[in-house]
């Protein structure tokens, strides 16, 4: 289980608190857990999806790289790169 180190204080109405208490009780969870799950699902999941999409866009925008025709050509290219980068 993650170790929670940062505290966030949120004010809610009496009705919101009562509803959260009821939901938490029905699910056998604490209100804090419900809030963390909501944050994760609504905000953080979307952020990660956006970051993945941006990374994919960057990869797809890279210039094409020639592909060796044969395995032997690939091995020669790999050996040249290995020697070059030492």
Order of alpha helices (4+ residues) and beta strands (2+ residues): alpha-alpha-alpha-alpha
